[in-house]
Amino acid sequence: MIKPKKTLANIEPYSIDEFYTNYDIKLDSNENPYGPSEAVIQAIRNFDVQKIKFYPAYGELVDKLSNLTGAKKENFILTNGCDEAINVVLNTFLEKDDEILSFSPTFSMPILYTNCIGAKFREIPYKIKWQFTYEDYVKNINNETKIIYITSPNNPTGEIVSPNIIKKLLLNYKDKLIVLDCTYINFSNIDKMNYYSLVQEFDNLVILKSFSKDFALAGFRLGYIYSNKNIIEQIKKVTSPYNVNAAATVAGIAALSDLEYFNKTIQKIKTSRNKLADEIQKLGYTVINTEANFILVDFGDIRDFICQKLLNNNIKVKYFKTGELKGYFRITAPKEEDISKILKVLEIKPLLVFDMDGVLFDVNNSYRLAIKKTFEHFAGKPLKDEEIQAVKNQGGMSNDWKVTEYLLQKYGVYVEYDKITEVFQNLFFNPDNTGSKGLIDNEEIVFDKNFFEKIKNEYDCAIFTGRPQKEAFHSLEKYNIKKYFSFFICNEDVPNNPKPSPLGLEIIKKHCLFSDIFYFGDTVDDIEAGKKANVKRYGIIPPNAKSIDETKEKLIEFGANDVFQNPEEIIEKITAKDALCK
C-alpha cells in the first residue's frame, strides 16, 4: 500500500454532513438564516446555461470588489470559499518547520492546513475569556514565527481585534506575514475599510473574506484574498486556475449589486443576536455576546439535557464537548421570530422519568423469556413466570443477569456469572445479527407515540433504566420514541449502583431542568430508588401481570404514591389539573 506523506499521519479530516439535515431551525454553522437577496435568486434563475461549457471568467466580480473597496483589481484573487483562501496562503508562504502563531481556540482549518505542510501551529491560550491582548500575543513571537494569524471577529469566541492593534503588529513585525481572516467582520461595529486600508499602507498584510455568512452564499463556496500585488502574484502560483465555478461568480456579482438588502439583513441579524443573548441571560445562564453572528452560552450542569431538548425540537446548535470551549453552546443568531421557539424549549417543566422494562415495554417475551431460556440452558428444566416475579418483588433484584444467577443457585446450579451473561445476551440482544437482533425484538411497546405526543408540550421526559445503552436505544429507536426523551441514565452510567440505589435519579436531578420529578417504575426497587431520591414515584403494573392486586399492594407498601395499570390512567391524572403534582 502506498503511504501518504508523513505530515498527514495524525491528522483527522474535517467532518461534514453527508446529506442536508432536516432541522426546523439550524443554528450550528453560522449560516445566514435569511438567505441571499432576491437579486441572487433571479441571477441564478437567469443564468446563461450556454456558458456552462466554458471555463468561468472572473473579471466582472473582481471589478465589483475593486469598486467597493477602492482597490485595484490586481489586489484580489477569488477562492473557493475562505477555506481555500487559508489553504493557498499557507501553502504559498509556510515551509516545513516554520511557525504560525494564533490565539486558541480559533477556526480549525488553519491548524489542519499547517499540519499538512509539516509546519507548527502554535496556539496562545486566552488569559481572560475571550479577550485578545496584544502584550500576551507579541511575547510569543520569535524567530521561527513566519505567520501571525488573526481572525477578527474570532470564531468561535467572537471577539474583535481592533484595527489599531493590527496596525501595531504590522509596524513592529514587518518581517512577519499578518494573515487577517475577516469572515465575520460585517456583523461587528468595525468598518471593514479600517482593515482594508492597511493593505495599501503595508506590504505584509493578507486579508481573507468569505461570502458564506453575511451574503448567505455558503452553498456556492465563494471567497477572496485581498493583498498587495506581489503577494497576490505569488498566491496565484499555488491556486487552481479556475477554482471558482461560474454559478458562484454570478451569485457573487448579484449579491454585491444589492447592498440595500445586505445592509438590512446584517442589521436584522445583529438585532436578533442581541435579543437572544438578553433573553437567555434573563433566564440565569452565562451568555457571551459577540461581534460575530452568534452567541456563546454556558448552561452549566444541564448542558446535555438542553442540547438533547433542542435536538428533540428540531433545533440544532453547536455544542462543544472538548477543548477550551468545552460545555459551551455556540448559537447562530436566528430569525427574530424564531427566538420564541428557542425560549419555549428552555421553559421549566415537570419531568417524567421512566423505567423501561415492564413500563415502556412489555418484556414478557424478551427479558423475562431470556431469563427462562438461560435458566433452562443451565438447569435443564423450565422456570415459571411466578418465580421470576417473586424474586423481583423481594427487592434488590433489578438486574436480570443477577435474577438468573439467583434462581439457578436457588435450585443448586452454580455457574460462573460471565457465562450466564454470555448466554443471556446471545439470546436477548446481538446487534451484529442480520434481521432480528434477538428476543429484544419480541417486546411490545406500552407507552407509544400517542402518549408522548399528548404530553410533550407540558412535560419533559427522561429515562432511568438498568439496560445497557445500546439495548435501550435500540428499543426506543425501533418504536420511534427516543426523540421524546432529553436525558438517559443506563447501566453504564451507574455500573456499581443498580436500583434500589437512587444514584441514577440523583444524577438526573443534577443534570436536568425541572419544576418537579415524577418517576415511573414497575418493581419495588424502582419505588425504593424514587423514595431515596425524594422524588414522587408511581408504580406501573407490568403487562400480563399474574396478580395485579398483589403487585399493587407491594408497590404501595414500598412507598409508591399511586399505581397505574396503563398510560391512559396517567393521561387522565395529568390532564386533571396536574393531579400528579398533588
RAWODA-V112657 format. One record per residue. N is the residue number from 1. RES is the residue in three letters. PSI is psi in whole degrees, 0 to 359 (* if undefined). OMEGA is omega in degrees with one decimal (none if undefined). Layout:
BEGIN
n->N res->RES psi->PSI omega->OMEGA
n->N res->RES psi->PSI omega->OMEGA
END
This chain:
BEGIN
n->1 res->MET psi->133 omega->179.2
n->2 res->ILE psi->128 omega->-176.2
n->3 res->LYS psi->144 omega->175.2
n->4 res->PRO psi->173 omega->-179.9
n->5 res->LYS psi->152 omega->-171.1
n->6 res->LYS psi->330 omega->-176.9
n->7 res->THR psi->345 omega->179.7
n->8 res->LEU psi->356 omega->-169.8
n->9 res->ALA psi->316 omega->-173.8
n->10 res->ASN psi->24 omega->-177.4
n->11 res->ILE psi->129 omega->174.7
n->12 res->GLU psi->129 omega->178.8
n->13 res->PRO psi->154 omega->178.0
n->14 res->TYR psi->130 omega->-176.4
n->15 res->SER psi->131 omega->177.8
n->16 res->ILE psi->159 omega->176.3
n->17 res->ASP psi->135 omega->179.9
n->18 res->GLU psi->329 omega->-179.6
n->19 res->PHE psi->161 omega->174.2
n->20 res->TYR psi->134 omega->-179.1
n->21 res->THR psi->140 omega->-173.6
n->22 res->ASN psi->77 omega->177.5
n->23 res->TYR psi->142 omega->177.2
n->24 res->ASP psi->321 omega->179.1
n->25 res->ILE psi->112 omega->-176.7
n->26 res->LYS psi->111 omega->-173.4
n->27 res->LEU psi->34 omega->-175.0
n->28 res->ASP psi->346 omega->-172.8
n->29 res->SER psi->13 omega->177.7
n->30 res->ASN psi->33 omega->175.2
n->31 res->GLU psi->157 omega->-179.1
n->32 res->ASN psi->116 omega->-174.4
n->33 res->PRO psi->343 omega->-176.4
n->34 res->TYR psi->345 omega->179.9
n->35 res->GLY psi->175 omega->-177.6
n->36 res->PRO psi->170 omega->-178.8
n->37 res->SER psi->163 omega->177.8
n->38 res->GLU psi->331 omega->177.8
n->39 res->ALA psi->322 omega->177.8
n->40 res->VAL psi->316 omega->-179.6
n->41 res->ILE psi->313 omega->-179.0
n->42 res->GLN psi->323 omega->179.6
n->43 res->ALA psi->321 omega->178.9
n->44 res->ILE psi->320 omega->178.2
n->45 res->ARG psi->326 omega->-177.5
n->46 res->ASN psi->10 omega->-177.3
n->47 res->PHE psi->131 omega->-179.8
n->48 res->ASP psi->100 omega->-175.1
n->49 res->VAL psi->342 omega->177.9
n->50 res->GLN psi->339 omega->-178.5
n->51 res->LYS psi->349 omega->-177.5
n->52 res->ILE psi->327 omega->-177.3
n->53 res->LYS psi->351 omega->179.4
n->54 res->PHE psi->155 omega->171.4
n->55 res->TYR psi->149 omega->-176.7
n->56 res->PRO psi->155 omega->174.8
n->57 res->ALA psi->139 omega->-170.0
n->58 res->TYR psi->359 omega->-171.8
n->59 res->GLY psi->317 omega->-175.8
n->60 res->GLU psi->319 omega->179.5
n->61 res->LEU psi->319 omega->178.7
n->62 res->VAL psi->324 omega->175.6
n->63 res->ASP psi->318 omega->178.6
n->64 res->LYS psi->312 omega->-179.9
n->65 res->LEU psi->320 omega->-180.0
n->66 res->SER psi->314 omega->-179.0
n->67 res->ASN psi->322 omega->-177.5
n->68 res->LEU psi->332 omega->-177.4
n->69 res->THR psi->346 omega->-176.8
n->70 res->GLY psi->14 omega->179.6
n->71 res->ALA psi->169 omega->178.3
n->72 res->LYS psi->155 omega->179.0
n->73 res->LYS psi->328 omega->-177.6
n->74 res->GLU psi->351 omega->-179.7
n->75 res->ASN psi->1 omega->-174.8
n->76 res->PHE psi->150 omega->166.2
n->77 res->ILE psi->131 omega->179.8
n->78 res->LEU psi->151 omega->-179.6
n->79 res->THR psi->163 omega->177.7
n->80 res->ASN psi->78 omega->-174.6
n->81 res->GLY psi->175 omega->179.0
n->82 res->CYS psi->337 omega->178.6
n->83 res->ASP psi->314 omega->178.2
n->84 res->GLU psi->325 omega->178.0
n->85 res->ALA psi->314 omega->178.3
n->86 res->ILE psi->313 omega->-175.7
n->87 res->ASN psi->311 omega->-175.0
n->88 res->VAL psi->326 omega->176.9
n->89 res->VAL psi->312 omega->-179.1
n->90 res->LEU psi->322 omega->178.9
n->91 res->ASN psi->338 omega->177.6
n->92 res->THR psi->322 omega->-169.6
n->93 res->PHE psi->339 omega->-178.1
n->94 res->LEU psi->138 omega->172.4
n->95 res->GLU psi->167 omega->179.3
n->96 res->LYS psi->133 omega->178.3
n->97 res->ASP psi->358 omega->169.8
n->98 res->ASP psi->168 omega->-177.8
n->99 res->GLU psi->140 omega->172.4
n->100 res->ILE psi->138 omega->-172.8
n->101 res->LEU psi->135 omega->179.7
n->102 res->SER psi->157 omega->170.6
n->103 res->PHE psi->157 omega->-179.6
n->104 res->SER psi->133 omega->10.0
n->105 res->PRO psi->156 omega->173.1
n->106 res->THR psi->184 omega->-178.8
n->107 res->PHE psi->140 omega->-171.5
n->108 res->SER psi->337 omega->-173.6
n->109 res->MET psi->321 omega->175.4
n->110 res->PRO psi->324 omega->178.7
n->111 res->ILE psi->314 omega->-179.1
n->112 res->LEU psi->313 omega->-178.5
n->113 res->TYR psi->322 omega->178.5
n->114 res->THR psi->315 omega->179.3
n->115 res->ASN psi->325 omega->177.6
n->116 res->CYS psi->325 omega->179.3
n->117 res->ILE psi->334 omega->-175.0
n->118 res->GLY psi->13 omega->176.1
n->119 res->ALA psi->179 omega->-175.9
n->120 res->LYS psi->125 omega->174.9
n->121 res->PHE psi->107 omega->-176.7
n->122 res->ARG psi->125 omega->-175.4
n->123 res->GLU psi->133 omega->178.3
n->124 res->ILE psi->120 omega->179.8
n->125 res->PRO psi->147 omega->175.3
n->126 res->TYR psi->138 omega->173.0
n->127 res->LYS psi->327 omega->176.8
n->128 res->ILE psi->128 omega->179.1
n->129 res->LYS psi->133 omega->-32.1
n->130 res->TRP psi->96 omega->-174.7
n->131 res->GLN psi->123 omega->175.3
n->132 res->PHE psi->125 omega->178.4
n->133 res->THR psi->123 omega->-176.7
n->134 res->TYR psi->316 omega->-175.2
n->135 res->GLU psi->315 omega->179.4
n->136 res->ASP psi->327 omega->-177.4
n->137 res->TYR psi->308 omega->-170.8
n->138 res->VAL psi->336 omega->179.2
n->139 res->LYS psi->352 omega->175.9
n->140 res->ASN psi->353 omega->179.4
n->141 res->ILE psi->131 omega->179.7
n->142 res->ASN psi->188 omega->-176.1
n->143 res->ASN psi->333 omega->-179.0
n->144 res->GLU psi->345 omega->-177.7
n->145 res->THR psi->116 omega->-179.7
n->146 res->LYS psi->322 omega->-176.5
n->147 res->ILE psi->133 omega->170.4
n->148 res->ILE psi->114 omega->-172.9
n->149 res->TYR psi->123 omega->-178.5
n->150 res->ILE psi->132 omega->172.7
n->151 res->THR psi->125 omega->-176.0
n->152 res->SER psi->115 omega->-6.0
n->153 res->PRO psi->151 omega->-176.1
n->154 res->ASN psi->145 omega->170.6
n->155 res->ASN psi->115 omega->26.8
n->156 res->PRO psi->11 omega->-172.9
n->157 res->THR psi->337 omega->168.9
n->158 res->GLY psi->4 omega->-178.9
n->159 res->GLU psi->156 omega->-178.9
n->160 res->ILE psi->145 omega->170.1
n->161 res->VAL psi->117 omega->-169.8
n->162 res->SER psi->151 omega->175.9
n->163 res->PRO psi->328 omega->179.1
n->164 res->ASN psi->321 omega->178.2
n->165 res->ILE psi->319 omega->176.9
n->166 res->ILE psi->317 omega->179.3
n->167 res->LYS psi->322 omega->178.7
n->168 res->LYS psi->318 omega->177.2
n->169 res->LEU psi->318 omega->179.8
n->170 res->LEU psi->322 omega->180.0
n->171 res->LEU psi->318 omega->-172.0
n->172 res->ASN psi->346 omega->-177.4
n->173 res->TYR psi->64 omega->-176.3
n->174 res->LYS psi->344 omega->178.7
n->175 res->ASP psi->2 omega->178.4
n->176 res->LYS psi->148 omega->174.3
n->177 res->LEU psi->125 omega->176.8
n->178 res->ILE psi->116 omega->177.6
n->179 res->VAL psi->121 omega->-175.0
n->180 res->LEU psi->111 omega->178.1
n->181 res->ASP psi->115 omega->-175.6
n->182 res->CYS psi->29 omega->-176.2
n->183 res->THR psi->319 omega->-173.4
n->184 res->TYR psi->10 omega->-169.4
n->185 res->ILE psi->329 omega->-176.0
n->186 res->ASN psi->349 omega->175.8
n->187 res->PHE psi->357 omega->-178.1
n->188 res->SER psi->180 omega->176.4
n->189 res->ASN psi->9 omega->178.7
n->190 res->ILE psi->131 omega->173.8
n->191 res->ASP psi->122 omega->-176.5
n->192 res->LYS psi->339 omega->-179.8
n->193 res->MET psi->340 omega->174.8
n->194 res->ASN psi->332 omega->172.5
n->195 res->TYR psi->312 omega->-172.2
n->196 res->TYR psi->326 omega->-178.8
n->197 res->SER psi->338 omega->-179.3
n->198 res->LEU psi->338 omega->178.6
n->199 res->VAL psi->323 omega->180.0
n->200 res->GLN psi->339 omega->-176.2
n->201 res->GLU psi->331 omega->-176.2
n->202 res->PHE psi->148 omega->-177.8
n->203 res->ASP psi->13 omega->-178.9
n->204 res->ASN psi->28 omega->179.6
n->205 res->LEU psi->132 omega->173.5
n->206 res->VAL psi->126 omega->178.5
n->207 res->ILE psi->133 omega->178.4
n->208 res->LEU psi->141 omega->-178.6
n->209 res->LYS psi->143 omega->179.9
n->210 res->SER psi->154 omega->171.9
n->211 res->PHE psi->2 omega->-169.4
n->212 res->SER psi->312 omega->-170.4
n->213 res->LYS psi->301 omega->-173.4
n->214 res->ASP psi->321 omega->-179.7
n->215 res->PHE psi->358 omega->176.4
n->216 res->ALA psi->40 omega->179.3
n->217 res->LEU psi->32 omega->-176.2
n->218 res->ALA psi->323 omega->-178.1
n->219 res->GLY psi->344 omega->179.1
n->220 res->PHE psi->346 omega->178.3
n->221 res->ARG psi->69 omega->-177.6
n->222 res->LEU psi->133 omega->176.0
n->223 res->GLY psi->185 omega->176.3
n->224 res->TYR psi->162 omega->174.4
n->225 res->ILE psi->136 omega->179.1
n->226 res->TYR psi->120 omega->179.9
n->227 res->SER psi->186 omega->178.9
n->228 res->ASN psi->165 omega->-172.3
n->229 res->LYS psi->317 omega->-176.1
n->230 res->ASN psi->317 omega->179.0
n->231 res->ILE psi->317 omega->179.7
n->232 res->ILE psi->319 omega->179.5
n->233 res->GLU psi->322 omega->178.5
n->234 res->GLN psi->320 omega->-179.3
n->235 res->ILE psi->326 omega->179.6
n->236 res->LYS psi->336 omega->-178.5
n->237 res->LYS psi->336 omega->-177.8
n->238 res->VAL psi->6 omega->-179.1
n->239 res->THR psi->139 omega->176.5
n->240 res->SER psi->143 omega->-174.4
n->241 res->PRO psi->328 omega->179.0
n->242 res->TYR psi->66 omega->-171.3
n->243 res->ASN psi->341 omega->179.9
n->244 res->VAL psi->128 omega->-175.9
n->245 res->ASN psi->163 omega->-173.4
n->246 res->ALA psi->322 omega->-179.6
n->247 res->ALA psi->320 omega->177.9
n->248 res->ALA psi->323 omega->179.0
n->249 res->THR psi->315 omega->178.3
n->250 res->VAL psi->317 omega->179.2
n->251 res->ALA psi->320 omega->179.6
n->252 res->GLY psi->318 omega->178.5
n->253 res->ILE psi->314 omega->-179.0
n->254 res->ALA psi->320 omega->-179.8
n->255 res->ALA psi->317 omega->-179.6
n->256 res->LEU psi->347 omega->179.3
n->257 res->SER psi->350 omega->-177.7
n->258 res->ASP psi->65 omega->-177.4
n->259 res->LEU psi->341 omega->176.3
n->260 res->GLU psi->312 omega->177.2
n->261 res->TYR psi->316 omega->-179.3
n->262 res->PHE psi->310 omega->-177.1
n->263 res->ASN psi->320 omega->178.1
n->264 res->LYS psi->318 omega->-178.6
n->265 res->THR psi->317 omega->178.3
n->266 res->ILE psi->317 omega->-179.4
n->267 res->GLN psi->321 omega->177.7
n->268 res->LYS psi->320 omega->179.8
n->269 res->ILE psi->318 omega->179.1
n->270 res->LYS psi->320 omega->177.8
n->271 res->THR psi->315 omega->179.1
n->272 res->SER psi->316 omega->178.4
n->273 res->ARG psi->312 omega->-177.3
n->274 res->ASN psi->321 omega->179.5
n->275 res->LYS psi->316 omega->179.0
n->276 res->LEU psi->317 omega->178.4
n->277 res->ALA psi->315 omega->-179.0
n->278 res->ASP psi->315 omega->-175.9
n->279 res->GLU psi->319 omega->179.9
n->280 res->ILE psi->325 omega->178.0
n->281 res->GLN psi->325 omega->178.1
n->282 res->LYS psi->334 omega->179.7
n->283 res->LEU psi->356 omega->175.1
n->284 res->GLY psi->8 omega->-179.2
n->285 res->TYR psi->158 omega->179.4
n->286 res->THR psi->121 omega->-177.4
n->287 res->VAL psi->133 omega->172.7
n->288 res->ILE psi->109 omega->174.6
n->289 res->ASN psi->160 omega->-172.8
n->290 res->THR psi->177 omega->174.0
n->291 res->GLU psi->10 omega->179.0
n->292 res->ALA psi->201 omega->-178.9
n->293 res->ASN psi->35 omega->179.2
n->294 res->PHE psi->167 omega->172.7
n->295 res->ILE psi->162 omega->174.0
n->296 res->LEU psi->137 omega->-178.7
n->297 res->VAL psi->136 omega->172.6
n->298 res->ASP psi->111 omega->179.9
n->299 res->PHE psi->8 omega->176.3
n->300 res->GLY psi->219 omega->-174.0
n->301 res->ASP psi->341 omega->-176.6
n->302 res->ILE psi->16 omega->-173.4
n->303 res->ARG psi->317 omega->-179.6
n->304 res->ASP psi->321 omega->177.9
n->305 res->PHE psi->314 omega->-179.5
n->306 res->ILE psi->318 omega->179.6
n->307 res->CYS psi->314 omega->-179.0
n->308 res->GLN psi->322 omega->177.3
n->309 res->LYS psi->317 omega->178.4
n->310 res->LEU psi->314 omega->179.3
n->311 res->LEU psi->318 omega->179.5
n->312 res->ASN psi->336 omega->178.7
n->313 res->ASN psi->21 omega->176.2
n->314 res->ASN psi->37 omega->174.9
n->315 res->ILE psi->120 omega->-177.5
n->316 res->LYS psi->127 omega->176.3
n->317 res->VAL psi->172 omega->177.1
n->318 res->LYS psi->121 omega->-178.8
n->319 res->TYR psi->116 omega->-178.2
n->320 res->PHE psi->119 omega->-178.6
n->321 res->LYS psi->352 omega->178.5
n->322 res->THR psi->172 omega->174.3
n->323 res->GLY psi->189 omega->-176.1
n->324 res->GLU psi->333 omega->-179.2
n->325 res->LEU psi->17 omega->-178.5
n->326 res->LYS psi->128 omega->179.4
n->327 res->GLY psi->346 omega->179.5
n->328 res->TYR psi->151 omega->170.4
n->329 res->PHE psi->131 omega->169.2
n->330 res->ARG psi->116 omega->-174.9
n->331 res->ILE psi->116 omega->176.8
n->332 res->THR psi->142 omega->177.0
n->333 res->ALA psi->121 omega->-178.9
n->334 res->PRO psi->180 omega->166.0
n->335 res->LYS psi->146 omega->-175.7
n->336 res->GLU psi->326 omega->-178.7
n->337 res->GLU psi->346 omega->179.0
n->338 res->ASP psi->351 omega->-179.4
n->339 res->ILE psi->319 omega->-179.0
n->340 res->SER psi->328 omega->179.0
n->341 res->LYS psi->323 omega->177.5
n->342 res->ILE psi->315 omega->-179.7
n->343 res->LEU psi->328 omega->177.4
n->344 res->LYS psi->321 omega->178.4
n->345 res->VAL psi->328 omega->-177.1
n->346 res->LEU psi->0 omega->178.2
n->347 res->GLU psi->146 omega->177.4
n->348 res->ILE psi->128 omega->-178.8
n->349 res->LYS psi->164 omega->169.1
n->350 res->PRO psi->147 omega->-177.8
n->351 res->LEU psi->122 omega->175.5
n->352 res->LEU psi->122 omega->-178.9
n->353 res->VAL psi->129 omega->-174.5
n->354 res->PHE psi->133 omega->159.8
n->355 res->ASP psi->164 omega->-178.1
n->356 res->MET psi->306 omega->-173.3
n->357 res->ASP psi->121 omega->-179.3
n->358 res->GLY psi->356 omega->178.2
n->359 res->VAL psi->286 omega->177.3
n->360 res->LEU psi->328 omega->-174.2
n->361 res->PHE psi->144 omega->171.3
n->362 res->ASP psi->112 omega->-173.1
n->363 res->VAL psi->15 omega->-180.0
n->364 res->ASN psi->325 omega->-179.5
n->365 res->ASN psi->14 omega->176.6
n->366 res->SER psi->274 omega->-179.4
n->367 res->TYR psi->311 omega->-178.3
n->368 res->ARG psi->320 omega->179.1
n->369 res->LEU psi->325 omega->177.3
n->370 res->ALA psi->322 omega->176.0
n->371 res->ILE psi->313 omega->-176.5
n->372 res->LYS psi->317 omega->-178.6
n->373 res->LYS psi->323 omega->177.7
n->374 res->THR psi->317 omega->176.7
n->375 res->PHE psi->313 omega->-177.4
n->376 res->GLU psi->326 omega->178.7
n->377 res->HIS psi->318 omega->-176.7
n->378 res->PHE psi->326 omega->-175.3
n->379 res->ALA psi->339 omega->178.9
n->380 res->GLY psi->17 omega->178.3
n->381 res->LYS psi->159 omega->-175.9
n->382 res->PRO psi->165 omega->-179.6
n->383 res->LEU psi->139 omega->-178.3
n->384 res->LYS psi->150 omega->176.9
n->385 res->ASP psi->321 omega->-176.8
n->386 res->GLU psi->327 omega->179.5
n->387 res->GLU psi->322 omega->178.0
n->388 res->ILE psi->313 omega->-178.1
n->389 res->GLN psi->324 omega->179.3
n->390 res->ALA psi->320 omega->177.8
n->391 res->VAL psi->317 omega->179.2
n->392 res->LYS psi->320 omega->-175.9
n->393 res->ASN psi->340 omega->-177.9
n->394 res->GLN psi->347 omega->176.9
n->395 res->GLY psi->159 omega->178.9
n->396 res->GLY psi->16 omega->-175.8
n->397 res->MET psi->56 omega->180.0
n->398 res->SER psi->343 omega->-179.0
n->399 res->ASN psi->118 omega->-175.4
n->400 res->ASP psi->335 omega->173.3
n->401 res->TRP psi->317 omega->179.2
n->402 res->LYS psi->323 omega->177.1
n->403 res->VAL psi->315 omega->-179.9
n->404 res->THR psi->315 omega->178.9
n->405 res->GLU psi->316 omega->-179.3
n->406 res->TYR psi->314 omega->-177.9
n->407 res->LEU psi->322 omega->176.9
n->408 res->LEU psi->315 omega->-179.2
n->409 res->GLN psi->328 omega->177.7
n->410 res->LYS psi->326 omega->179.3
n->411 res->TYR psi->15 omega->175.1
n->412 res->GLY psi->20 omega->179.0
n->413 res->VAL psi->116 omega->-176.2
n->414 res->TYR psi->116 omega->-176.5
n->415 res->VAL psi->145 omega->177.1
n->416 res->GLU psi->138 omega->-175.6
n->417 res->TYR psi->320 omega->-179.1
n->418 res->ASP psi->325 omega->178.9
n->419 res->LYS psi->324 omega->176.8
n->420 res->ILE psi->312 omega->-178.4
n->421 res->THR psi->324 omega->-179.9
n->422 res->GLU psi->312 omega->179.4
n->423 res->VAL psi->316 omega->-179.3
n->424 res->PHE psi->310 omega->-175.5
n->425 res->GLN psi->324 omega->177.6
n->426 res->ASN psi->328 omega->176.8
n->427 res->LEU psi->318 omega->-169.3
n->428 res->PHE psi->311 omega->-173.3
n->429 res->PHE psi->114 omega->174.7
n->430 res->ASN psi->97 omega->-173.6
n->431 res->PRO psi->344 omega->-179.9
n->432 res->ASP psi->349 omega->177.8
n->433 res->ASN psi->144 omega->169.2
n->434 res->THR psi->145 omega->-175.5
n->435 res->GLY psi->228 omega->-178.7
n->436 res->SER psi->138 omega->-179.9
n->437 res->LYS psi->3 omega->179.9
n->438 res->GLY psi->196 omega->-178.5
n->439 res->LEU psi->339 omega->179.0
n->440 res->ILE psi->330 omega->-178.4
n->441 res->ASP psi->359 omega->174.9
n->442 res->ASN psi->340 omega->-173.2
n->443 res->GLU psi->151 omega->-178.4
n->444 res->GLU psi->146 omega->-177.3
n->445 res->ILE psi->143 omega->177.7
n->446 res->VAL psi->307 omega->177.2
n->447 res->PHE psi->93 omega->-173.4
n->448 res->ASP psi->187 omega->-177.2
n->449 res->LYS psi->324 omega->-177.8
n->450 res->ASN psi->320 omega->178.7
n->451 res->PHE psi->311 omega->-175.0
n->452 res->PHE psi->329 omega->175.3
n->453 res->GLU psi->323 omega->-178.5
n->454 res->LYS psi->331 omega->-173.9
n->455 res->ILE psi->351 omega->-167.1
n->456 res->LYS psi->332 omega->-178.2
n->457 res->ASN psi->338 omega->-175.5
n->458 res->GLU psi->344 omega->-175.3
n->459 res->TYR psi->147 omega->166.7
n->460 res->ASP psi->159 omega->-177.3
n->461 res->CYS psi->149 omega->176.7
n->462 res->ALA psi->166 omega->179.3
n->463 res->ILE psi->135 omega->169.4
n->464 res->PHE psi->102 omega->-173.6
n->465 res->THR psi->156 omega->174.1
n->466 res->GLY psi->358 omega->179.3
n->467 res->ARG psi->147 omega->165.5
n->468 res->PRO psi->152 omega->-172.8
n->469 res->GLN psi->319 omega->-178.3
n->470 res->LYS psi->320 omega->179.9
n->471 res->GLU psi->318 omega->179.9
n->472 res->ALA psi->311 omega->-177.4
n->473 res->PHE psi->326 omega->178.9
n->474 res->HIS psi->311 omega->-177.3
n->475 res->SER psi->319 omega->-179.6
n->476 res->LEU psi->320 omega->-179.3
n->477 res->GLU psi->325 omega->179.6
n->478 res->LYS psi->320 omega->-178.5
n->479 res->TYR psi->11 omega->173.5
n->480 res->ASN psi->42 omega->176.5
n->481 res->ILE psi->0 omega->179.9
n->482 res->LYS psi->327 omega->-176.5
n->483 res->LYS psi->349 omega->-179.6
n->484 res->TYR psi->356 omega->-176.2
n->485 res->PHE psi->138 omega->-176.0
n->486 res->SER psi->357 omega->179.8
n->487 res->PHE psi->144 omega->-174.9
n->488 res->PHE psi->127 omega->169.8
n->489 res->ILE psi->115 omega->-178.9
n->490 res->CYS psi->184 omega->-175.7
n->491 res->ASN psi->319 omega->-177.3
n->492 res->GLU psi->336 omega->-176.7
n->493 res->ASP psi->335 omega->178.8
n->494 res->VAL psi->59 omega->-169.6
n->495 res->PRO psi->328 omega->-177.2
n->496 res->ASN psi->12 omega->-177.3
n->497 res->ASN psi->62 omega->178.8
n->498 res->PRO psi->163 omega->174.2
n->499 res->LYS psi->141 omega->18.8
n->500 res->PRO psi->12 omega->174.3
n->501 res->SER psi->136 omega->-179.9
n->502 res->PRO psi->6 omega->-172.1
n->503 res->LEU psi->317 omega->-179.9
n->504 res->GLY psi->318 omega->178.5
n->505 res->LEU psi->326 omega->177.5
n->506 res->GLU psi->322 omega->176.4
n->507 res->ILE psi->317 omega->177.6
n->508 res->ILE psi->318 omega->179.8
n->509 res->LYS psi->325 omega->-178.0
n->510 res->LYS psi->326 omega->-169.0
n->511 res->HIS psi->9 omega->178.0
n->512 res->CYS psi->157 omega->177.2
n->513 res->LEU psi->127 omega->-176.3
n->514 res->PHE psi->156 omega->171.3
n->515 res->SER psi->333 omega->176.8
n->516 res->ASP psi->159 omega->-179.3
n->517 res->ILE psi->135 omega->176.4
n->518 res->PHE psi->121 omega->-175.8
n->519 res->TYR psi->131 omega->-178.2
n->520 res->PHE psi->121 omega->178.8
n->521 res->GLY psi->166 omega->-175.7
n->522 res->ASP psi->358 omega->-177.8
n->523 res->THR psi->164 omega->178.1
n->524 res->VAL psi->331 omega->176.6
n->525 res->ASP psi->320 omega->177.2
n->526 res->ASP psi->312 omega->-177.1
n->527 res->ILE psi->318 omega->-179.6
n->528 res->GLU psi->322 omega->177.0
n->529 res->ALA psi->317 omega->178.1
n->530 res->GLY psi->321 omega->179.1
n->531 res->LYS psi->316 omega->179.6
n->532 res->LYS psi->327 omega->179.5
n->533 res->ALA psi->356 omega->178.7
n->534 res->ASN psi->45 omega->173.6
n->535 res->VAL psi->160 omega->176.0
n->536 res->LYS psi->133 omega->-174.7
n->537 res->ARG psi->139 omega->-174.7
n->538 res->TYR psi->132 omega->178.4
n->539 res->GLY psi->145 omega->174.1
n->540 res->ILE psi->125 omega->176.1
n->541 res->ILE psi->120 omega->-178.0
n->542 res->PRO psi->146 omega->176.8
n->543 res->PRO psi->142 omega->178.5
n->544 res->ASN psi->27 omega->177.0
n->545 res->ALA psi->137 omega->-176.1
n->546 res->LYS psi->326 omega->-178.3
n->547 res->SER psi->91 omega->-175.9
n->548 res->ILE psi->312 omega->-177.7
n->549 res->ASP psi->317 omega->-178.6
n->550 res->GLU psi->317 omega->179.0
n->551 res->THR psi->318 omega->-180.0
n->552 res->LYS psi->315 omega->179.8
n->553 res->GLU psi->320 omega->-178.6
n->554 res->LYS psi->317 omega->-179.7
n->555 res->LEU psi->319 omega->176.8
n->556 res->ILE psi->318 omega->179.9
n->557 res->GLU psi->323 omega->-177.5
n->558 res->PHE psi->0 omega->171.4
n->559 res->GLY psi->14 omega->177.8
n->560 res->ALA psi->135 omega->176.9
n->561 res->ASN psi->332 omega->177.3
n->562 res->ASP psi->166 omega->179.6
n->563 res->VAL psi->135 omega->-178.7
n->564 res->PHE psi->153 omega->178.3
n->565 res->GLN psi->338 omega->-176.4
n->566 res->ASN psi->166 omega->-178.8
n->567 res->PRO psi->328 omega->-177.7
n->568 res->GLU psi->323 omega->178.1
n->569 res->GLU psi->322 omega->179.1
n->570 res->ILE psi->318 omega->177.3
n->571 res->ILE psi->317 omega->179.3
n->572 res->GLU psi->317 omega->179.6
n->573 res->LYS psi->315 omega->-177.7
n->574 res->ILE psi->317 omega->-177.0
n->575 res->THR psi->346 omega->179.0
n->576 res->ALA psi->62 omega->178.4
n->577 res->LYS psi->47 omega->175.8
n->578 res->ASP psi->50 omega->-179.9
n->579 res->ALA psi->335 omega->177.9
n->580 res->LEU psi->328 omega->-175.0
n->581 res->CYS psi->350 omega->-174.1
n->582 res->LYS psi->* omega->none
END
